[in-house]
Amino acid sequence: MKVLLVCAGGMSTSMLMKKMKAYAEKHGMADFEIAARGADEVRGGEDYDIVLLGP
């Protein structure tokens, strides 16, 4: 599963990304990929299963 976290600057989502990666590793979720980006860095056509928006 590929997850993209998006917020205004990418800073708050990067903290969440680290916690989600640690959780996935702890629970053996080998196919879990996650990225955090600021809203201005996101362009259409990216290949993610889930996109989560933050403040």
BARO-561149 format. One record per residue: residue in one letter; x, y, z of N, C-alpha, C in turn. Coordinates in Angstrom, 2 decimals, padded with zeros to 5 digits, m for minus. Example, Ala and Ser with C-alpha at 12.3 -4.5 7.8 and 13.67 -1.06 7.14 Angstrom:
BEGIN
["A" [013.19 m005.69 007.80] [012.30 m004.50 007.80] [013.20 m003.30 007.80]]
["S" [012.85 m002.25 007.08] [013.67 m001.06 007.14] [012.90 000.03 007.87]]
end
This chain:
BEGIN
["M" [000.84 m001.16 000.00] [000.00 000.00 000.00] [000.89 001.24 000.00]]
["K" [000.57 002.19 m000.85] [001.32 003.44 m000.92] [000.44 004.57 m000.42]]
["V" [000.97 005.32 000.57] [000.23 006.40 001.20] [000.98 007.70 001.03]]
["L" [000.25 008.76 000.70] [000.83 010.10 000.60] [000.15 010.99 001.62]]
["L" [000.95 011.63 002.49] [000.45 012.60 003.46] [000.76 013.99 002.93]]
["V" [m000.23 014.86 002.92] [m000.07 016.21 002.37] [m000.54 017.24 003.39]]
["C" [000.26 018.28 003.60] [m000.17 019.41 004.42] [000.42 020.67 003.79]]
["A" [000.18 021.80 004.41] [000.60 023.07 003.84] [002.11 023.10 003.56]]
["G" [002.93 022.75 004.55] [004.37 022.83 004.37] [005.08 021.49 004.37]]
["G" [004.41 020.44 004.75] [005.01 019.12 004.80] [005.66 018.78 006.13]]
["M" [005.66 019.72 007.08] [006.35 019.49 008.35] [005.53 018.63 009.31]]
["S" [004.26 018.94 009.49] [003.46 018.13 010.43] [003.25 016.72 009.89]]
["T" [003.14 016.59 008.58] [002.95 015.25 008.01] [004.23 014.43 008.09]]
["S" [005.37 015.07 008.10] [006.62 014.29 008.20] [006.73 013.64 009.58]]
["M" [006.22 014.31 010.61] [006.21 013.69 011.95] [005.27 012.50 011.97]]
["L" [004.09 012.65 011.38] [003.13 011.55 011.31] [003.68 010.40 010.47]]
["M" [004.38 010.73 009.40] [004.97 009.71 008.53] [005.93 008.81 009.31]]
["K" [006.77 009.40 010.13] [007.72 008.63 010.92] [007.00 007.66 011.87]]
["K" [005.92 008.13 012.48] [005.16 007.27 013.40] [004.47 006.14 012.65]]
["M" [003.94 006.45 011.47] [003.26 005.43 010.68] [004.25 004.38 010.16]]
["K" [005.45 004.82 009.78] [006.49 003.87 009.33] [006.87 002.93 010.46]]
["A" [007.06 003.49 011.66] [007.43 002.67 012.82] [006.33 001.65 013.12]]
["Y" [005.07 002.07 013.05] [003.95 001.16 013.29] [003.94 000.03 012.27]]
["A" [004.12 000.38 011.01] [004.11 m000.63 009.93] [005.24 m001.64 010.12]]
["E" [006.43 m001.16 010.49] [007.55 m002.06 010.71] [007.29 m002.98 011.90]]
["K" [006.75 m002.41 012.98] [006.46 m003.19 014.18] [005.45 m004.30 013.92]]
["H" [004.51 m004.05 013.02] [003.44 m005.00 012.74] [003.67 m005.80 011.46]]
["G" [004.89 m005.77 010.94] [005.26 m006.60 009.81] [004.57 m006.26 008.49]]
["M" [004.27 m005.01 008.29] [003.60 m004.58 007.05] [004.67 m004.26 006.00]]
["A" [005.18 m005.29 005.35] [006.31 m005.14 004.43] [005.97 m004.35 003.18]]
["D" [004.72 m004.38 002.74] [004.36 m003.69 001.51] [003.87 m002.25 001.74]]
["F" [004.17 m001.67 002.89] [003.71 m000.33 003.25] [004.75 000.71 002.86]]
["E" [004.35 001.66 002.03] [005.22 002.77 001.65] [004.49 004.06 001.98]]
["I" [005.23 005.05 002.48] [004.59 006.32 002.85] [005.52 007.48 002.51]]
["A" [004.92 008.59 002.09] [005.68 009.80 001.78] [004.91 010.99 002.33]]
["A" [005.63 012.05 002.68] [005.03 013.29 003.17] [005.50 014.43 002.28]]
["R" [004.55 015.28 001.89] [004.88 016.40 001.01] [004.05 017.61 001.38]]
["G" [004.58 018.77 001.03] [003.82 020.00 001.13] [002.86 020.09 m000.04]]
["A" [001.78 020.81 000.14] [000.75 020.89 m000.90] [001.30 021.44 m002.21]]
["D" [002.26 022.34 m002.15] [002.82 022.90 m003.37] [003.72 021.93 m004.14]]
["E" [004.08 020.82 m003.53] [004.92 019.81 m004.19] [004.12 018.71 m004.88]]
["V" [002.83 018.67 m004.63] [001.99 017.60 m005.17] [001.50 017.97 m006.56]]
["R" [001.71 017.07 m007.48] [001.24 017.23 m008.85] [000.33 016.06 m009.18]]
["G" [m000.54 016.21 m010.11] [m001.45 015.14 m010.50] [m000.72 013.96 m011.12]]
["G" [m001.38 012.83 m011.16] [m000.84 011.65 m011.81] [000.10 010.80 m010.97]]
["E" [000.22 011.11 m009.69] [001.10 010.31 m008.84] [000.39 009.01 m008.46]]
["D" [001.16 007.98 m008.24] [000.62 006.63 m008.04] [000.57 006.28 m006.55]]
["Y" [m000.51 006.69 m005.86] [m000.71 006.37 m004.45] [m002.07 005.71 m004.28]]
["D" [m002.16 004.79 m003.32] [m003.43 004.15 m003.01] [m004.30 005.06 m002.14]]
["I" [m003.63 005.82 m001.24] [m004.35 006.67 m000.30] [m003.64 008.02 m000.23]]
["V" [m004.40 009.10 m000.24] [m003.86 010.45 m000.03] [m004.60 011.04 001.17]]
["L" [m003.83 011.41 002.20] [m004.41 012.00 003.41] [m003.99 013.46 003.49]]
["L" [m004.95 014.35 003.76] [m004.69 015.78 003.85] [m004.68 016.23 005.30]]
["G" [m003.68 017.01 005.65] [m003.56 017.55 006.99] [m003.70 019.07 006.95]]
["P" [m003.58 019.68 008.11] [m003.75 021.15 008.19] [m002.62 021.89 007.50]]
end
